[in-house]
Amino acid sequence: MKLSIVPLSLEELSKLWQVFFQIPYSLSLAYGAEVVFVDGKEIPKPALPVQSRNVYVRTFRNPAIESVLSQKNPTQPILADQPILKGDILVLAGKQLKGEVNTVRFDGMEIPPLDAIDTQVRFKVDEPPFQPDTLRAGVHGVQVVQRIPMGTPQADHIGFESNVAAFILRPAISVSETPVSTSVDSNMVTWYETDLTVQFTPKVGLNQHVLLFLNEYNPPSNRAAYAYQYDLTPIPFPPGPPLTSLTVHVKISTPADFLVRVQVDGAESVLDPGSDPLHPFFNAPKVTIA
């Protein structure tokens, strides 16, 4: 559509606003709308005659995802707002979600769901059904696609699509460290050094931004807790397959126990809150630099 301003005289504006009874006059702009025709360069080609015709009639559907839930395994409850990790079952809750043939579109990939009913569709965030090394931590979009079998022979055609819902896939990590070494500089400051190697699930992909956070575990009450941040993003990122681990050299002058977290494209790893749900207390993953 092409929109352009149409100049109106004071008399025309006055006549326009007289139509609206008891509405205060205000300055106005009028626009003219025109259809823009685009001429294609394709040359039409004659098709073969049709031997048979199929007529398909469907009532209109409007599948909608209203919330994204998850469960750790089929025997666990479906919960909202719990961290979503690789291997979890994602539950898309909404309305009119079940079609004749259902798939789930995830970052451009389409996978079959575990099951589908009108109010929810479930699929596993794992490999399979995803191809190896295709899952990445971060923010993802997910959509329910309903296909309709049509044609002779029958083939699945896209029929209806839901809205796109977003969720965060969190990275899971494990940490190992080399023996801590110490050195004293010219100012008589003792430094504690070690290499921390972080294993990632899922793997870290090309150009993903990775940060490492160290927060002191159980600090004394008479001072603030020590905290450090390191950028683990390789620059330049090495070519080849995604990485299972990254290593950072840590050099600090404040020996302590530290909780370890990472952030991959804004998705933060989960700390272990302990075994008491009524009194959670972060206790892992943890390293000792002393």
CYANA upper distance limits for C-alpha pairs under 8 A (distance plus 0.5 A):
  1 MET  CA     33 ALA  CA      7.04
  1 MET  CA     34 GLU  CA      6.22
  1 MET  CA     35 VAL  CA      5.37
  1 MET  CA     36 VAL  CA      6.10
  2 LYS  CA     33 ALA  CA      6.14
  2 LYS  CA     34 GLU  CA      5.56
  2 LYS  CA     35 VAL  CA      6.68
  2 LYS  CA     36 VAL  CA      6.76
  3 LEU  CA     31 TYR  CA      6.80
  3 LEU  CA     32 GLY  CA      6.16
  3 LEU  CA     33 ALA  CA      5.22
  3 LEU  CA     34 GLU  CA      7.05
  4 SER  CA     31 TYR  CA      5.92
  4 SER  CA     32 GLY  CA      5.85
  4 SER  CA     33 ALA  CA      7.24
  5 ILE  CA     29 LEU  CA      7.61
  5 ILE  CA     30 ALA  CA      6.37
  5 ILE  CA     31 TYR  CA      4.93
  5 ILE  CA     32 GLY  CA      6.73
  6 VAL  CA     29 LEU  CA      8.02
  6 VAL  CA     30 ALA  CA      5.78
  6 VAL  CA     31 TYR  CA      5.73
  6 VAL  CA     32 GLY  CA      6.55
  7 PRO  CA     29 LEU  CA      8.19
  7 PRO  CA     30 ALA  CA      7.43
  8 LEU  CA     12 GLU  CA      6.38
  8 LEU  CA     13 LEU  CA      6.86
  8 LEU  CA     29 LEU  CA      8.37
  8 LEU  CA     30 ALA  CA      7.72
  9 SER  CA     13 LEU  CA      6.77
 10 LEU  CA     14 SER  CA      6.60
 11 GLU  CA     15 LYS  CA      6.76
 12 GLU  CA     16 LEU  CA      6.65
 13 LEU  CA     17 TRP  CA      6.78
 13 LEU  CA     28 SER  CA      8.16
 14 SER  CA     18 GLN  CA      6.70
 15 LYS  CA     19 VAL  CA      7.43
 16 LEU  CA     20 PHE  CA      8.27
 17 TRP  CA     23 ILE  CA      8.34
 17 TRP  CA     25 TYR  CA      6.77
 54 ASN  CA    151 GLY  CA      7.35
 56 TYR  CA    150 MET  CA      8.22
 61 ARG  CA     96 GLN  CA      7.43
 61 ARG  CA    160 PHE  CA      7.32
 62 ASN  CA     96 GLN  CA      7.07
 62 ASN  CA    160 PHE  CA      7.70
 62 ASN  CA    161 GLU  CA      8.14
 62 ASN  CA    162 SER  CA      7.38
 63 PRO  CA     94 GLY  CA      8.10
 63 PRO  CA     95 LYS  CA      6.35
 63 PRO  CA     96 GLN  CA      5.12
 63 PRO  CA     97 LEU  CA      5.54
 63 PRO  CA    144 VAL  CA      8.19
 63 PRO  CA    160 PHE  CA      7.77
 63 PRO  CA    161 GLU  CA      7.04
 63 PRO  CA    162 SER  CA      5.25
 63 PRO  CA    163 ASN  CA      8.06
 64 ALA  CA     94 GLY  CA      6.02
 64 ALA  CA     95 LYS  CA      6.04
 64 ALA  CA     96 GLN  CA      7.28
 64 ALA  CA     97 LEU  CA      7.28
 64 ALA  CA    162 SER  CA      5.46
 64 ALA  CA    163 ASN  CA      6.31
 65 ILE  CA     92 LEU  CA      6.69
 65 ILE  CA     93 ALA  CA      6.26
 65 ILE  CA     94 GLY  CA      5.00
 65 ILE  CA     95 LYS  CA      7.39
 65 ILE  CA     97 LEU  CA      8.26
 65 ILE  CA    143 GLN  CA      8.29
 65 ILE  CA    144 VAL  CA      8.38
 65 ILE  CA    162 SER  CA      7.01
 65 ILE  CA    163 ASN  CA      6.79
 65 ILE  CA    164 VAL  CA      7.99
 65 ILE  CA    165 ALA  CA      7.15
 66 GLU  CA     92 LEU  CA      8.16
 66 GLU  CA     93 ALA  CA      6.36
 66 GLU  CA     94 GLY  CA      5.22
 66 GLU  CA     95 LYS  CA      8.27
 67 SER  CA     92 LEU  CA      6.75
 67 SER  CA     93 ALA  CA      5.85
 67 SER  CA     94 GLY  CA      7.20
 67 SER  CA    165 ALA  CA      8.17
 68 VAL  CA     80 ALA  CA      7.76
 68 VAL  CA     90 LEU  CA      7.62
 68 VAL  CA     91 VAL  CA      6.40
 68 VAL  CA     92 LEU  CA      5.42
 68 VAL  CA     93 ALA  CA      6.72
 68 VAL  CA    165 ALA  CA      7.86
 68 VAL  CA    166 ALA  CA      8.38
 68 VAL  CA    167 PHE  CA      7.58
 69 LEU  CA     78 ILE  CA      7.01
 69 LEU  CA     79 LEU  CA      6.19
 69 LEU  CA     80 ALA  CA      5.31
 69 LEU  CA     81 ASP  CA      7.62
 69 LEU  CA     82 GLN  CA      8.47
 69 LEU  CA     90 LEU  CA      6.58
 69 LEU  CA     91 VAL  CA      5.35
 69 LEU  CA     92 LEU  CA      6.80
 69 LEU  CA     93 ALA  CA      7.68
 70 SER  CA     78 ILE  CA      6.03
 70 SER  CA     79 LEU  CA      6.15
 70 SER  CA     80 ALA  CA      7.08
 70 SER  CA     82 GLN  CA      7.70
 70 SER  CA     84 ILE  CA      7.34
 70 SER  CA     88 ASP  CA      7.35
 70 SER  CA     89 ILE  CA      6.06
 70 SER  CA     90 LEU  CA      5.02
 70 SER  CA     91 VAL  CA      5.69
 71 GLN  CA     76 GLN  CA      6.48
 71 GLN  CA     77 PRO  CA      6.52
 71 GLN  CA     78 ILE  CA      5.26
 71 GLN  CA     79 LEU  CA      6.75
 71 GLN  CA     88 ASP  CA      6.61
 71 GLN  CA     89 ILE  CA      5.77
 71 GLN  CA     90 LEU  CA      7.19
 71 GLN  CA     91 VAL  CA      7.99
 72 LYS  CA     76 GLN  CA      6.59
 72 LYS  CA     87 GLY  CA      8.08
 72 LYS  CA     88 ASP  CA      5.35
 72 LYS  CA     89 ILE  CA      6.63
 73 ASN  CA     88 ASP  CA      7.01
 73 ASN  CA     89 ILE  CA      6.95
 74 PRO  CA     89 ILE  CA      8.26
 78 ILE  CA     91 VAL  CA      8.13
 83 PRO  CA    169 LEU  CA      8.23
 83 PRO  CA    170 ARG  CA      7.17
 83 PRO  CA    270 VAL  CA      7.91
 84 ILE  CA     88 ASP  CA      6.94
 84 ILE  CA     90 LEU  CA      8.42
 84 ILE  CA    168 ILE  CA      7.32
 84 ILE  CA    169 LEU  CA      5.87
 84 ILE  CA    170 ARG  CA      6.34
 85 LEU  CA    125 VAL  CA      8.27
 85 LEU  CA    169 LEU  CA      6.22
 85 LEU  CA    170 ARG  CA      5.75
 85 LEU  CA    171 PRO  CA      7.04
 85 LEU  CA    172 ALA  CA      7.46
 86 LYS  CA    125 VAL  CA      6.04
 86 LYS  CA    126 ASP  CA      6.15
 86 LYS  CA    169 LEU  CA      7.69
 86 LYS  CA    170 ARG  CA      8.15
 86 LYS  CA    171 PRO  CA      8.16
 86 LYS  CA    172 ALA  CA      8.46
 86 LYS  CA    201 THR  CA      7.59
 86 LYS  CA    202 PRO  CA      7.14
 87 GLY  CA    124 LYS  CA      6.95
 87 GLY  CA    125 VAL  CA      5.80
 87 GLY  CA    126 ASP  CA      5.35
 88 ASP  CA    124 LYS  CA      6.50
 88 ASP  CA    125 VAL  CA      6.19
 88 ASP  CA    126 ASP  CA      7.92
 89 ILE  CA    122 ARG  CA      7.08
 89 ILE  CA    123 PHE  CA      6.16
 89 ILE  CA    124 LYS  CA      4.88
 89 ILE  CA    125 VAL  CA      6.55
 90 LEU  CA    122 ARG  CA      6.14
 90 LEU  CA    123 PHE  CA      6.02
 90 LEU  CA    124 LYS  CA      6.55
 90 LEU  CA    125 VAL  CA      7.23
 91 VAL  CA    120 GLN  CA      7.02
 91 VAL  CA    121 VAL  CA      6.32
 91 VAL  CA    122 ARG  CA      5.05
 91 VAL  CA    123 PHE  CA      7.34
 92 LEU  CA    120 GLN  CA      5.81
 92 LEU  CA    121 VAL  CA      5.63
 92 LEU  CA    122 ARG  CA      6.76
 93 ALA  CA    119 THR  CA      6.19
 93 ALA  CA    120 GLN  CA      4.83
 93 ALA  CA    121 VAL  CA      7.19
 94 GLY  CA    118 ASP  CA      8.13
 94 GLY  CA    119 THR  CA      5.53
 94 GLY  CA    120 GLN  CA      6.45
 95 LYS  CA    118 ASP  CA      6.17
 95 LYS  CA    119 THR  CA      5.31
 95 LYS  CA    120 GLN  CA      7.83
 96 GLN  CA    118 ASP  CA      5.22
 96 GLN  CA    119 THR  CA      6.99
 97 LEU  CA    116 ALA  CA      7.74
 97 LEU  CA    117 ILE  CA      7.02
 97 LEU  CA    118 ASP  CA      5.16
 97 LEU  CA    119 THR  CA      6.61
 97 LEU  CA    120 GLN  CA      6.88
 97 LEU  CA    121 VAL  CA      7.36
 97 LEU  CA    144 VAL  CA      7.47
 97 LEU  CA    146 GLN  CA      8.45
 97 LEU  CA    162 SER  CA      8.24
 98 LYS  CA    102 ASN  CA      7.18
 98 LYS  CA    116 ALA  CA      6.06
 98 LYS  CA    117 ILE  CA      5.52
 98 LYS  CA    118 ASP  CA      5.15
 98 LYS  CA    119 THR  CA      8.19
 98 LYS  CA    120 GLN  CA      8.30
 98 LYS  CA    121 VAL  CA      8.04
 98 LYS  CA    146 GLN  CA      7.84
 99 GLY  CA    146 GLN  CA      5.58
 99 GLY  CA    147 ARG  CA      7.50
 99 GLY  CA    148 ILE  CA      8.49
100 GLU  CA    146 GLN  CA      7.26
100 GLU  CA    147 ARG  CA      7.02
100 GLU  CA    148 ILE  CA      6.70
100 GLU  CA    149 PRO  CA      8.38
101 VAL  CA    146 GLN  CA      6.19
101 VAL  CA    147 ARG  CA      5.54
101 VAL  CA    148 ILE  CA      6.96
101 VAL  CA    149 PRO  CA      8.31
101 VAL  CA    156 ASP  CA      8.32
102 ASN  CA    112 PRO  CA      7.37
102 ASN  CA    113 PRO  CA      7.64
102 ASN  CA    116 ALA  CA      7.91
102 ASN  CA    144 VAL  CA      7.67
102 ASN  CA    145 VAL  CA      6.37
102 ASN  CA    146 GLN  CA      5.32
102 ASN  CA    147 ARG  CA      6.77
103 THR  CA    110 GLU  CA      6.59
103 THR  CA    111 ILE  CA      6.08
103 THR  CA    112 PRO  CA      5.29
103 THR  CA    113 PRO  CA      6.58
103 THR  CA    144 VAL  CA      6.71
103 THR  CA    145 VAL  CA      5.74
103 THR  CA    146 GLN  CA      7.06
103 THR  CA    147 ARG  CA      8.27
104 VAL  CA    110 GLU  CA      5.88
104 VAL  CA    111 ILE  CA      5.84
104 VAL  CA    112 PRO  CA      6.73
104 VAL  CA    113 PRO  CA      6.95
104 VAL  CA    123 PHE  CA      8.38
104 VAL  CA    142 VAL  CA      7.45
104 VAL  CA    143 GLN  CA      6.27
104 VAL  CA    144 VAL  CA      5.31
104 VAL  CA    145 VAL  CA      6.34
105 ARG  CA    109 MET  CA      5.91
105 ARG  CA    110 GLU  CA      4.88
105 ARG  CA    111 ILE  CA      7.11
105 ARG  CA    142 VAL  CA      6.16
105 ARG  CA    143 GLN  CA      5.55
105 ARG  CA    144 VAL  CA      6.75
105 ARG  CA    145 VAL  CA      7.21
106 PHE  CA    110 GLU  CA      6.70
106 PHE  CA    111 ILE  CA      8.22
106 PHE  CA    140 HIS  CA      7.79
106 PHE  CA    141 GLY  CA      6.58
106 PHE  CA    142 VAL  CA      5.23
106 PHE  CA    143 GLN  CA      7.16
107 ASP  CA    140 HIS  CA      6.99
107 ASP  CA    141 GLY  CA      6.44
107 ASP  CA    142 VAL  CA      7.34
111 ILE  CA    129 PRO  CA      7.04
111 ILE  CA    130 PHE  CA      7.54
112 PRO  CA    123 PHE  CA      7.90
112 PRO  CA    129 PRO  CA      8.06
113 PRO  CA    121 VAL  CA      7.26
113 PRO  CA    122 ARG  CA      6.19
113 PRO  CA    123 PHE  CA      5.02
113 PRO  CA    124 LYS  CA      8.05
114 LEU  CA    121 VAL  CA      8.18
114 LEU  CA    122 ARG  CA      6.00
114 LEU  CA    123 PHE  CA      5.49
114 LEU  CA    124 LYS  CA      7.66
115 ASP  CA    121 VAL  CA      6.53
115 ASP  CA    122 ARG  CA      6.17
115 ASP  CA    123 PHE  CA      7.81
116 ALA  CA    120 GLN  CA      6.52
116 ALA  CA    121 VAL  CA      4.88
116 ALA  CA    122 ARG  CA      7.00
117 ILE  CA    121 VAL  CA      6.79
121 VAL  CA    144 VAL  CA      8.44
124 LYS  CA    129 PRO  CA      7.77
125 VAL  CA    129 PRO  CA      8.28
125 VAL  CA    130 PHE  CA      8.07
126 ASP  CA    130 PHE  CA      6.63
126 ASP  CA    135 LEU  CA      8.13
127 GLU  CA    131 GLN  CA      6.35
127 GLU  CA    132 PRO  CA      6.19
127 GLU  CA    133 ASP  CA      8.27
127 GLU  CA    135 LEU  CA      8.39
128 PRO  CA    132 PRO  CA      7.71
130 PHE  CA    134 THR  CA      7.29
130 PHE  CA    135 LEU  CA      7.89
133 ASP  CA    202 PRO  CA      8.30
133 ASP  CA    203 LYS  CA      7.54
133 ASP  CA    242 PRO  CA      7.68
135 LEU  CA    202 PRO  CA      6.79
135 LEU  CA    203 LYS  CA      8.16
136 ARG  CA    169 LEU  CA      8.01
136 ARG  CA    202 PRO  CA      6.34
136 ARG  CA    203 LYS  CA      7.13
136 ARG  CA    204 VAL  CA      7.21
136 ARG  CA    205 GLY  CA      7.15
137 ALA  CA    168 ILE  CA      7.93
137 ALA  CA    169 LEU  CA      5.52
137 ALA  CA    170 ARG  CA      6.03
137 ALA  CA    171 PRO  CA      6.00
137 ALA  CA    202 PRO  CA      6.96
137 ALA  CA    204 VAL  CA      8.12
137 ALA  CA    264 VAL  CA      6.68
137 ALA  CA    265 ASP  CA      7.61
137 ALA  CA    267 ALA  CA      6.87
138 GLY  CA    168 ILE  CA      5.98
138 GLY  CA    169 LEU  CA      5.84
138 GLY  CA    170 ARG  CA      7.09
138 GLY  CA    264 VAL  CA      6.83
138 GLY  CA    265 ASP  CA      5.80
138 GLY  CA    266 GLY  CA      6.71
138 GLY  CA    267 ALA  CA      5.37
139 VAL  CA    166 ALA  CA      7.25
139 VAL  CA    167 PHE  CA      6.26
139 VAL  CA    168 ILE  CA      4.97
139 VAL  CA    169 LEU  CA      6.89
139 VAL  CA    265 ASP  CA      8.29
139 VAL  CA    266 GLY  CA      8.34
139 VAL  CA    267 ALA  CA      7.65
140 HIS  CA    166 ALA  CA      6.03
140 HIS  CA    167 PHE  CA      6.09
140 HIS  CA    168 ILE  CA      6.71
140 HIS  CA    169 LEU  CA      7.80
141 GLY  CA    164 VAL  CA      6.45
141 GLY  CA    165 ALA  CA      6.01
141 GLY  CA    166 ALA  CA      5.01
141 GLY  CA    167 PHE  CA      7.15
142 VAL  CA    164 VAL  CA      5.99
142 VAL  CA    165 ALA  CA      5.83
142 VAL  CA    166 ALA  CA      6.79
142 VAL  CA    167 PHE  CA      8.42
143 GLN  CA    161 GLU  CA      7.62
143 GLN  CA    162 SER  CA      6.31
143 GLN  CA    163 ASN  CA      6.68
143 GLN  CA    164 VAL  CA      5.34
143 GLN  CA    165 ALA  CA      6.95
144 VAL  CA    161 GLU  CA      6.38
144 VAL  CA    162 SER  CA      5.79
144 VAL  CA    163 ASN  CA      8.21
145 VAL  CA    158 ILE  CA      7.68
145 VAL  CA    159 GLY  CA      8.14
145 VAL  CA    160 PHE  CA      6.65
145 VAL  CA    161 GLU  CA      5.15
145 VAL  CA    162 SER  CA      7.09
146 GLN  CA    158 ILE  CA      6.83
146 GLN  CA    159 GLY  CA      6.09
146 GLN  CA    160 PHE  CA      5.61
146 GLN  CA    161 GLU  CA      6.63
147 ARG  CA    156 ASP  CA      6.17
147 ARG  CA    157 HIS  CA      5.72
147 ARG  CA    158 ILE  CA      4.93
147 ARG  CA    159 GLY  CA      5.40
147 ARG  CA    160 PHE  CA      7.38
148 ILE  CA    156 ASP  CA      5.86
148 ILE  CA    157 HIS  CA      5.67
148 ILE  CA    158 ILE  CA      6.72
148 ILE  CA    159 GLY  CA      6.07
149 PRO  CA    154 GLN  CA      6.15
149 PRO  CA    155 ALA  CA      5.70
149 PRO  CA    156 ASP  CA      4.81
149 PRO  CA    157 HIS  CA      6.58
150 MET  CA    154 GLN  CA      5.40
150 MET  CA    155 ALA  CA      5.98
150 MET  CA    156 ASP  CA      6.79
150 MET  CA    157 HIS  CA      7.21
151 GLY  CA    155 ALA  CA      6.63
168 ILE  CA    267 ALA  CA      6.95
169 LEU  CA    267 ALA  CA      7.29
170 ARG  CA    267 ALA  CA      5.86
170 ARG  CA    268 GLU  CA      6.39
170 ARG  CA    269 SER  CA      6.12
170 ARG  CA    270 VAL  CA      7.87
171 PRO  CA    200 PHE  CA      7.06
171 PRO  CA    201 THR  CA      6.12
171 PRO  CA    202 PRO  CA      6.71
171 PRO  CA    262 VAL  CA      8.36
171 PRO  CA    263 GLN  CA      8.32
171 PRO  CA    264 VAL  CA      7.64
171 PRO  CA    267 ALA  CA      7.46
171 PRO  CA    268 GLU  CA      7.15
171 PRO  CA    269 SER  CA      5.51
171 PRO  CA    270 VAL  CA      8.15
172 ALA  CA    200 PHE  CA      6.48
172 ALA  CA    201 THR  CA      5.57
172 ALA  CA    202 PRO  CA      7.74
172 ALA  CA    269 SER  CA      6.14
172 ALA  CA    270 VAL  CA      7.37
173 ILE  CA    198 VAL  CA      6.91
173 ILE  CA    199 GLN  CA      5.85
173 ILE  CA    200 PHE  CA      5.39
173 ILE  CA    201 THR  CA      6.78
173 ILE  CA    262 VAL  CA      8.42
173 ILE  CA    269 SER  CA      7.51
174 SER  CA    198 VAL  CA      6.33
174 SER  CA    199 GLN  CA      5.71
174 SER  CA    200 PHE  CA      7.59
174 SER  CA    285 PRO  CA      7.34
175 VAL  CA    196 LEU  CA      7.26
175 VAL  CA    197 THR  CA      6.23
175 VAL  CA    198 VAL  CA      5.18
175 VAL  CA    199 GLN  CA      6.82
175 VAL  CA    260 VAL  CA      8.38
175 VAL  CA    285 PRO  CA      7.52
175 VAL  CA    286 LYS  CA      8.30
175 VAL  CA    287 VAL  CA      8.18
176 SER  CA    196 LEU  CA      6.37
176 SER  CA    197 THR  CA      5.80
176 SER  CA    198 VAL  CA      7.17
176 SER  CA    287 VAL  CA      8.36
177 GLU  CA    194 THR  CA      7.11
177 GLU  CA    195 ASP  CA      6.08
177 GLU  CA    196 LEU  CA      5.07
177 GLU  CA    197 THR  CA      6.66
177 GLU  CA    287 VAL  CA      8.02
178 THR  CA    194 THR  CA      6.14
178 THR  CA    195 ASP  CA      5.95
178 THR  CA    196 LEU  CA      7.37
179 PRO  CA    194 THR  CA      6.86
180 VAL  CA    192 TYR  CA      6.92
180 VAL  CA    193 GLU  CA      6.00
180 VAL  CA    194 THR  CA      5.41
180 VAL  CA    289 ILE  CA      6.99
180 VAL  CA    290 ALA  CA      7.32
181 SER  CA    192 TYR  CA      6.32
181 SER  CA    193 GLU  CA      5.77
181 SER  CA    194 THR  CA      7.06
182 THR  CA    190 THR  CA      7.12
182 THR  CA    191 TRP  CA      5.92
182 THR  CA    192 TYR  CA      5.20
182 THR  CA    193 GLU  CA      6.74
183 SER  CA    190 THR  CA      6.12
183 SER  CA    191 TRP  CA      5.76
183 SER  CA    192 TYR  CA      7.39
184 VAL  CA    188 MET  CA      6.07
184 VAL  CA    189 VAL  CA      5.88
184 VAL  CA    190 THR  CA      4.94
184 VAL  CA    191 TRP  CA      6.65
185 ASP  CA    189 VAL  CA      6.06
185 ASP  CA    190 THR  CA      7.26
185 ASP  CA    191 TRP  CA      8.25
189 VAL  CA    253 SER  CA      7.71
190 THR  CA    253 SER  CA      6.51
191 TRP  CA    251 LYS  CA      6.94
191 TRP  CA    252 ILE  CA      6.13
191 TRP  CA    253 SER  CA      5.17
191 TRP  CA    254 THR  CA      8.39
192 TYR  CA    250 VAL  CA      8.48
192 TYR  CA    251 LYS  CA      6.08
192 TYR  CA    252 ILE  CA      5.84
192 TYR  CA    253 SER  CA      6.45
192 TYR  CA    254 THR  CA      8.19
192 TYR  CA    255 PRO  CA      7.39
192 TYR  CA    289 ILE  CA      7.36
192 TYR  CA    290 ALA  CA      7.00
193 GLU  CA    249 HIS  CA      7.76
193 GLU  CA    250 VAL  CA      6.04
193 GLU  CA    251 LYS  CA      4.91
193 GLU  CA    252 ILE  CA      7.10
193 GLU  CA    289 ILE  CA      8.14
194 THR  CA    249 HIS  CA      6.49
194 THR  CA    250 VAL  CA      5.93
194 THR  CA    251 LYS  CA      7.28
194 THR  CA    289 ILE  CA      7.94
195 ASP  CA    247 THR  CA      7.09
195 ASP  CA    248 VAL  CA      6.19
195 ASP  CA    249 HIS  CA      4.99
195 ASP  CA    250 VAL  CA      6.49
196 LEU  CA    247 THR  CA      6.04
196 LEU  CA    248 VAL  CA      5.93
196 LEU  CA    249 HIS  CA      6.89
196 LEU  CA    250 VAL  CA      7.60
197 THR  CA    245 SER  CA      7.11
197 THR  CA    246 LEU  CA      6.21
197 THR  CA    247 THR  CA      4.77
197 THR  CA    248 VAL  CA      7.11
198 VAL  CA    245 SER  CA      5.81
198 VAL  CA    246 LEU  CA      5.96
198 VAL  CA    247 THR  CA      6.78
199 GLN  CA    244 THR  CA      6.25
199 GLN  CA    245 SER  CA      4.82
199 GLN  CA    246 LEU  CA      7.38
200 PHE  CA    204 VAL  CA      7.34
200 PHE  CA    244 THR  CA      5.92
200 PHE  CA    245 SER  CA      6.26
201 THR  CA    244 THR  CA      7.82
202 PRO  CA    244 THR  CA      8.22
203 LYS  CA    242 PRO  CA      6.37
203 LYS  CA    243 LEU  CA      5.96
203 LYS  CA    244 THR  CA      5.38
203 LYS  CA    245 SER  CA      8.11
204 VAL  CA    208 GLN  CA      7.12
204 VAL  CA    242 PRO  CA      5.98
204 VAL  CA    243 LEU  CA      5.63
204 VAL  CA    244 THR  CA      6.97
204 VAL  CA    245 SER  CA      8.25
204 VAL  CA    264 VAL  CA      8.36
205 GLY  CA    241 PRO  CA      8.25
205 GLY  CA    242 PRO  CA      5.17
205 GLY  CA    243 LEU  CA      7.14
206 LEU  CA    237 PHE  CA      7.19
206 LEU  CA    239 PRO  CA      8.47
206 LEU  CA    242 PRO  CA      6.94
207 ASN  CA    233 THR  CA      8.30
207 ASN  CA    237 PHE  CA      6.97
208 GLN  CA    233 THR  CA      7.61
208 GLN  CA    264 VAL  CA      7.11
208 GLN  CA    265 ASP  CA      6.43
209 HIS  CA    232 LEU  CA      8.23
209 HIS  CA    233 THR  CA      5.92
209 HIS  CA    263 GLN  CA      8.37
209 HIS  CA    264 VAL  CA      6.17
209 HIS  CA    265 ASP  CA      5.64
209 HIS  CA    266 GLY  CA      8.50
210 VAL  CA    231 ASP  CA      6.71
210 VAL  CA    232 LEU  CA      5.73
210 VAL  CA    233 THR  CA      5.50
210 VAL  CA    262 VAL  CA      7.38
210 VAL  CA    263 GLN  CA      6.11
210 VAL  CA    264 VAL  CA      5.14
210 VAL  CA    265 ASP  CA      7.06
211 LEU  CA    229 GLN  CA      7.52
211 LEU  CA    230 TYR  CA      6.27
211 LEU  CA    231 ASP  CA      5.14
211 LEU  CA    232 LEU  CA      6.01
211 LEU  CA    233 THR  CA      7.64
211 LEU  CA    262 VAL  CA      5.96
211 LEU  CA    263 GLN  CA      5.58
211 LEU  CA    264 VAL  CA      7.19
212 LEU  CA    229 GLN  CA      6.16
212 LEU  CA    230 TYR  CA      5.51
212 LEU  CA    231 ASP  CA      6.75
212 LEU  CA    232 LEU  CA      7.10
212 LEU  CA    260 VAL  CA      7.75
212 LEU  CA    261 ARG  CA      6.42
212 LEU  CA    262 VAL  CA      5.00
212 LEU  CA    263 GLN  CA      7.10
213 PHE  CA    227 ALA  CA      7.86
213 PHE  CA    228 TYR  CA      6.33
213 PHE  CA    229 GLN  CA      5.17
213 PHE  CA    230 TYR  CA      7.06
213 PHE  CA    259 LEU  CA      8.50
213 PHE  CA    260 VAL  CA      6.34
213 PHE  CA    261 ARG  CA      5.60
213 PHE  CA    262 VAL  CA      6.49
214 LEU  CA    227 ALA  CA      6.00
214 LEU  CA    228 TYR  CA      5.53
214 LEU  CA    229 GLN  CA      6.86
214 LEU  CA    258 PHE  CA      6.12
214 LEU  CA    259 LEU  CA      6.17
214 LEU  CA    260 VAL  CA      5.56
214 LEU  CA    261 ARG  CA      7.20
215 ASN  CA    225 ALA  CA      7.59
215 ASN  CA    226 TYR  CA      6.57
215 ASN  CA    227 ALA  CA      5.01
215 ASN  CA    228 TYR  CA      7.13
215 ASN  CA    258 PHE  CA      5.67
215 ASN  CA    259 LEU  CA      5.69
215 ASN  CA    260 VAL  CA      7.30
216 GLU  CA    225 ALA  CA      6.03
216 GLU  CA    226 TYR  CA      5.68
216 GLU  CA    227 ALA  CA      6.70
216 GLU  CA    256 ALA  CA      7.10
216 GLU  CA    257 ASP  CA      6.30
216 GLU  CA    258 PHE  CA      4.82
216 GLU  CA    259 LEU  CA      6.67
217 TYR  CA    225 ALA  CA      8.44
217 TYR  CA    256 ALA  CA      8.11
217 TYR  CA    257 ASP  CA      5.87
217 TYR  CA    258 PHE  CA      5.47
217 TYR  CA    259 LEU  CA      6.28
217 TYR  CA    283 ASN  CA      7.97
217 TYR  CA    286 LYS  CA      8.39
219 PRO  CA    223 ARG  CA      8.17
219 PRO  CA    224 ALA  CA      7.92
219 PRO  CA    225 ALA  CA      5.96
219 PRO  CA    226 TYR  CA      8.41
220 PRO  CA    224 ALA  CA      8.41
220 PRO  CA    225 ALA  CA      8.24
226 TYR  CA    254 THR  CA      8.28
230 TYR  CA    248 VAL  CA      8.25
232 LEU  CA    246 LEU  CA      7.38
232 LEU  CA    247 THR  CA      7.91
232 LEU  CA    248 VAL  CA      7.13
233 THR  CA    237 PHE  CA      7.92
234 PRO  CA    238 PRO  CA      7.68
254 THR  CA    290 ALA  CA      8.48
255 PRO  CA    288 THR  CA      8.38
255 PRO  CA    289 ILE  CA      5.92
255 PRO  CA    290 ALA  CA      4.88
256 ALA  CA    288 THR  CA      6.59
256 ALA  CA    289 ILE  CA      6.11
256 ALA  CA    290 ALA  CA      6.36
257 ASP  CA    286 LYS  CA      7.41
257 ASP  CA    287 VAL  CA      6.28
257 ASP  CA    288 THR  CA      4.85
257 ASP  CA    289 ILE  CA      6.68
257 ASP  CA    290 ALA  CA      8.29
258 PHE  CA    286 LYS  CA      6.01
258 PHE  CA    287 VAL  CA      5.91
258 PHE  CA    288 THR  CA      6.74
258 PHE  CA    289 ILE  CA      8.12
259 LEU  CA    282 PHE  CA      8.48
259 LEU  CA    283 ASN  CA      7.56
259 LEU  CA    284 ALA  CA      6.70
259 LEU  CA    285 PRO  CA      6.32
259 LEU  CA    286 LYS  CA      4.95
259 LEU  CA    287 VAL  CA      7.10
260 VAL  CA    284 ALA  CA      7.96
260 VAL  CA    285 PRO  CA      6.15
260 VAL  CA    286 LYS  CA      6.26
260 VAL  CA    287 VAL  CA      7.78
261 ARG  CA    268 GLU  CA      7.59
261 ARG  CA    269 SER  CA      6.21
261 ARG  CA    270 VAL  CA      7.77
261 ARG  CA    271 LEU  CA      7.68
261 ARG  CA    285 PRO  CA      8.23
262 VAL  CA    268 GLU  CA      6.26
262 VAL  CA    269 SER  CA      6.00
263 GLN  CA    267 ALA  CA      5.74
263 GLN  CA    268 GLU  CA      4.74
263 GLN  CA    269 SER  CA      6.81
264 VAL  CA    268 GLU  CA      6.92
271 LEU  CA    282 PHE  CA      6.61
271 LEU  CA    283 ASN  CA      7.83
271 LEU  CA    284 ALA  CA      6.38
271 LEU  CA    285 PRO  CA      7.14
272 ASP  CA    281 PHE  CA      8.44
272 ASP  CA    282 PHE  CA      5.98
272 ASP  CA    283 ASN  CA      6.41
272 ASP  CA    284 ALA  CA      5.64
272 ASP  CA    285 PRO  CA      7.58
273 PRO  CA    277 PRO  CA      8.29
273 PRO  CA    280 PRO  CA      5.44
273 PRO  CA    281 PHE  CA      5.43
273 PRO  CA    282 PHE  CA      4.81
273 PRO  CA    283 ASN  CA      6.91
273 PRO  CA    284 ALA  CA      8.25
274 GLY  CA    280 PRO  CA      6.25
274 GLY  CA    281 PHE  CA      6.17
274 GLY  CA    282 PHE  CA      6.68
274 GLY  CA    283 ASN  CA      6.88
275 SER  CA    280 PRO  CA      7.93
276 ASP  CA    280 PRO  CA      6.31
